């Protein structure tokens, strides 16, 4: 995600937000799979929650773009 110091992270065009969330989901999915596959006690709760949040935002973008609903 591109961090702009003068603005919030999730502002911009819907296409840019969707792209950022897809990248965010991919990175955290990699972290989740990596921590699940190692034999070290590590947290699976936080990566799972973050992936769920990003999937929810992507779903919201899909619904608003597909149905034309403004939420």
Secondary structure as GFF3:
##gff-version 3
##sequence-region A 1 71
A	DSSP	alpha_helix	14	37	.	.	.	ID=ss1
A	DSSP	alpha_helix	45	67	.	.	.	ID=ss2
###
